[in-house]
Amino acid sequence: MYRFTALVTLLAIAFYFFTCINVSRSRSKTGVKVPAMSGHPDFERAFRIQMNTLEWMPIFLPALWLFAVYIGDGIAAAIGAVWIIGRVVYFIGYSKAAAKRGPGFAIQGIAAIALWAGALGAVVLRLV
């Protein structure tokens, strides 16, 4: 069973859902009407946070699960939790200013690369 990885997956999805709600709130607060994708810097930052999270999900989730299957549930979940923490740090920083998104992006990027590289290494070792 992959209980911890499943929990981290659900938390990642919950965080993404939160970013979607944040975009909606930002639209209301800034007056940016649907279907506009720009118009107010606060809205644009909220929208980019949501879209960047969405862009990383297809990298993060398969790597998380392959790592869990080939290496282990606990370590996959721990690295996955670091990815979520990185996304939260990214959210907080980018919400304030675009220039403050770097630390969170680095944290989540390193976690995603660790999951991907670990999964790749484990798969290759089993093929050899």
Number of C-alpha atoms within 10 A of each C-alpha: 8 14 11 19 26 16 14 22 21 12 15 22 17 12 17 21 12 13 22 19 14 17 21 17 14 19 23 12 11 14 12 17 12 9 6 8 13 15 13 13 13 19 24 20 20 24 22 18 26 21 16 15 22 16 11 14 17 10 15 23 20 14 23 28 23 20 28 24 17 16 17 15 20 14 16 28 24 15 21 31 21 19 26 24 17 23 27 18 21 24 22 15 18 22 21 13 12 16 10 16 20 14 16 22 21 16 18 25 19 16 24 23 14 18 29 21 14 20 23 15 15 16 16 10 9 8 7 5
